[in-house]
């Protein structure tokens, strides 16, 4: 079955370091991957989208890569801050409308 | 501009009852999707409506249904509630619901507790 997996449930890093989150997919070829941030009790907030024919996307301190050979997307937060602490979700979609398949999420904790 | 509004924020219902949740998308957005979020299963797609038509459906029983009105507002209904239906129900809106650079805008959700 189609599956999307995020590499760990929790990631603890020191302020100022780069956080790297992993998203792997199996049994399908997504047209695009999206990354969201979710804070407790709130809905996910869209961060970045990367298409299957793109290698890398950047937005301020955020960078996402997409490797269709490895079937993997990496999400980087550079110069991390305690305010970046949240759960980060990856989701894949195709070109057939508004259905997203979400990973379980990675809880990031940035310590001062 | 106003975000996605979901009402109510919290709801407690008894097993066997039915419930209706409401979602008002961002003005101009025609696609509305619904998701169920639980600690064990994460975010799972329920269905998507676009211009009043259901365009996609997830793997949920027929007790879960929805509709979209001409002003793009959407409702979802769950009949014969079960304890396992306790979850955060999230609504997401987008312009077209597919490949956009703007992703989906989620509401804060309705927390449903079935007792």
Interface residues (C-beta under 8 A of the other chain):
Chain A: X31 X32 X34 X36 X41 X42 X43 X44 X45 X46 X47 X49 X51 X89 X91 X93 X95 X96 X97 X98 X99 X100 X101 X102 X103 X104 X105
Chain B: X4 X31 X33 X35 X42 X43 X44 X45 X48 X50 X55 X56 X58 X90 X92 X94 X97 X98 X99 X100 X101 X102 X103 X104 X105 X106 X107 X108 X109
